[in-house]
Each structure stands twice: as structure tokens, then as C-alpha cells.
Amino acid sequence: MTLILAGGCAVWALPGDGTCAGFARTVVRQVAGGLGMPDGLAYDLAVAVSEIATNAFVHAGPQEAGPAEMWIYVRRARSELVVKVFDTAPWRGPIRYGPLRPGTESEGGRGFEVVDALAVEHGGAWGMHRTRSRLGASAPGKAVFVSVPVSGVVSTESRPVRQVAWELYALLEARGVGEVRCSLGHGMAVICVQGAVNVWVGERGISYCVPGGGVARHALCDGIEVVERVVRHCADLGAGG
């Protein structure tokens, strides 16, 4: 809990058996309780994460590159709790509804509809993206996430640019995204990842060019979110989009 409140990302290896969902629910309830989340929101978040963990266990298959993982961190500038479940199963594209929705007679296949309903009810969001593992040797895979608002963790702290830049550099290097270089200047730092994604760290925040167009901007306190997004962009570039 201390790591999450301090702006870090807590990571758990999920059991590779039928206890996977129960383990995920227990952890989420503990974290939610530590953050003082309302009981109803904590319960629904635990249910949503349980559905995501169950899907990883049932459909991802054997995790030869390592166990499925659960990550929890806070987007501190926006005061949102983010829970992600990672596995190394092949990427099959983003989740879509419509024609892919199971028929009324189907016994399963509605887990993501439950996640969607619970996230929407609480003003949150969910989705899936390519990324890389956090435990053991870095391995490619995907993460399904759900985020919900959480009160009392908004941060407007002022941190030295140099410190933030070196933290981002170390976190990106640890994720196995390829070559990472950091250049420091007067009040500004530039981190180049794979020679394709440049991250600028300045006194007013962190920014980077999104592959395909546009610029994303984040507060200095949201380094974990920046790393998550850059790793995602690198994974997409490596896979051809």
C-alpha cells in the first residue's frame, strides 16, 4: 500500500490454477480498503478484476514465459486507481462487442460485459493493450485493465526534473523495450526509446509524441502512467501497429 500511495506500481504473480480469481479479489479488496474506497465501489472493482483474472486463467493458456501478473497503481494527477492483469498469450486485437457477443443460450463469454458495466457505473474505464511483463525476464504480452476514481490521492507535488527523468529512464530500461538513452540539459531532459519515441521531462510536466500523431502530456507525479504508455507504444510499433 505504501508503494502505491508513493506513486509506485505494486505487482503480484497470479496463481496458475483455479485460485487465481480469488487471489485477485482478495488483493483488490485489501488495496481498496487501504485507500478508504466506499464498500460498494471496492466490491464492484474486486468483481471486475476477478472476471479479468478468470479470463486470463481460462483463455490465456500455459504461461511459459512466466505467470500471469496483476499490477496496481494510481494515476495521481487524476486520482484514479488502475488495476491491470497481464498474460503472455498471443495478441488477438482489441475487444469488440456487437456480432461477437455470445448468444442468449451460451453458458459463458460475458465476463467483459460485466467488467464494462461495472466500470461505467462508477465513472471508470477498461480496455486491453499490448505491453511487456514486469516480473522476471521481460516478455511481450497483453494487459486488460480497469480504472475507477478514488478520492484523496491527487498529487500536485513538485519534484526535480533530473530525479523524475532518471526514474523514468530506469523504469523503461527494466521493461526490456530496447535501447533507452537519457540526455540532461538546463531544466529539461529527453529520453529516447528505441530511437522512435522521445519523452520530454520539464518543470511543467512530461510529454511525448504519440506514434501516428499528437502529443500526450502528464504531470511529473505520473511517471508510472507515462512508462506504461510508452511501453505500450513500443509494443505496438514492434508489432506493426
N, C-alpha and C positions, 0 to 999 in steps of 0.2 A: 504493500500500500504506500509506503514511504517513497518508493521508486516512482510510482505513478504520479503522486502528488508533486514530486520534484521535477516532473517533466520527462521522465523516462518511460520506457516500454517494458512491461513485465511479460515474460514468456514462460509457457508451460508446454511440456510434451504431453500429448493426449494418449491415453491408453489405447492399444491396438486391439481392443476387444469390446464386448458389449457394455462395459462400464464407461465407455467414452462419453456418452451424453450426460450421465450422472455426475461424472467428474467435472465436466464443463459447467453444469448448473451450479454445483457447489462452489466452485471458484468465483463465478459471476456473482452469486449471492453474497459471498464474503466481501468482494470488492465493492459491490453496490452498498452494502451495509456500512463499510468503512467511509464511503463518500456521503453517507446520510441521504441516500436516494429514497423517495417515497416507496412504501411497500409494494404498491400496485405496479409501479414502473420497474422496480427491481425484479418482481416476479415475471412480468412480461418479457423483460430483457433476458432473463435466465431461460425462459421457454424458447425464445427466438434463437439463442445461441445453442440450445440443446438440439433444435432442428438442424442447424447448420453442422454441428458436430456429428450428428447421426448420419447426415448425408455424406460427409467425408468418410465415415467408417464403412457405410454400406456400398457406396459407389466408387470411391477412390481406389479401392483395391489395396494390395500389399504395398507398403511404403518402403521400397528397397533403399531409397536414398535417406531414410530416417523417418521417425514417427511424425504423424500429423501434429501440428503445433497450434496453440492458442495464444494470441497476442492481445494485450490490453494497454491502452494509453489514453491520454486526454488531449484533445485539441484545445490548448489552454486559452488562446485568444478568443475562441468562440464558445468555450465552456461546453464541450461535447465529449462524452465517453465513447470510445471506439473499441469494439471487440472484433478480432479477425480470427478465422480458422484457416490455416494453411495446410495444403497437401501437395504432393508431387505428381498427382495424376495428370495425364495429358490435358492441355487446354482445348476445350471444345467450343469456345466462343461464349459471349455474354448470355445470360439467362434471358429468355423471352417467354411471354405468355401467349395468349391467342390460340393458334392451332395446336401448340404443344401442350396445352392444359389437358390433364387426363380426363377421361370420360367420367360420368357420374357413377358408373359401376366399378371404377378402378379402386383397388384396395390401398393404393399409395400414390406417391408423386405430388403431394400437396404441401410438402414441407416449406418450400419457398413462398407459397401463397400465405402461409401462416406468418412467416418472417415479414413479408411485405405488409400484411395487415397490422401487425403489432408495431412495426416501425412507423407507419403512417399515423396510427392512433396517437403516438406520443411525440409527433413532430420530428421524427428521426429520418434516417435513410438507410439503404442497404444496397449491396451490389457485389460484383466479382471483378477481379483484375489479375493479370499476371504479376508475379513478383518472385522473390527468392527467399529461401529458408533463413532462419535466424540461429538455429541450433546445429552444432556440428559443422561439417563441411558445407559450404554454401551450395544449395541445389535449386534449380529452377522449378517453378510450380505455379500455383494459383492460390488466391485467398478470397474467401467470401466474408464480407464484413457487415456489421450492423452498427449504427451510431445513434445515440439518443442524447438530448440535452441533459446536463447535470449542473446544478447550481453550486456556487461557492468556490469554483476553481478557476475563474477568469484571472489571467495574469497580465499585468502591464509592466513587469519588471524590466529594468534597464540592465543590459549585460554587455560587456566589452565585445566589440566586433571580432577581435582576434580570438577570444575564447570560443565564441559561437562558431567561427569558421573552422578552427581545429577540431571541435567536437563533430561537426558535420563531416569533415574530411575522414576522421577515424571511423565514424559510423558507416560511411559509404564504402570505405576500404574493406570493412569487416563483412559486407554483404556480397562480396565477390562480383561486383559489377564490371570489373576490368580496370584499366588504368585510371587512377584518380590523381589529379595534380592540384595543388593549392598555391596561389600567389597572393602575397600580402602587400598592400600599399597603404597610403595615408588615409585612414578612416574607411578603408574598403578592402574586401578580399574577394577573389574569384576562384571558384572551384570548378575544374573542368573534368567531366566524367566521360570516359570512352571517346574523348575528342569530339563529342556530339552534343552534350548537354552542359551548358555553363550556368553556374549558380553564383549570384552576386550577393554578398553579405555586406550590408552597410548599417549605419546608425539608425536608418529609418525602417529597416527590415530586411527580409530575404526575398529575392526574386529570381526567376529563371524563365527562359523561353520554352514554351510547351512545344514539343515536336508537332509540326503541322500548322503552327501559327498561334499567336497570342502570348501574353506574359502573365505568369502566376505570381502573386505576392503574398507573403506570410509575415507574421510578426516574428521578432527574434526569439521569442519564447517557444515557438512551434517547430523546433528543429526536427523532432521525430516525424511530424507530418511531412515536412519537406523531404526527408530521407525516403519515407515510404513512397512518395510520389515520383521522386527521381528514379528509384529502383524500378518502379512500375514502368516509367517511360523507357528506361534502358531495356527492360524485358520485352516491351512492345517493339522497340527498334530492332532488337536481335531476332525477333520472330517475324519481322517484316510487316509490322503494323498491328 
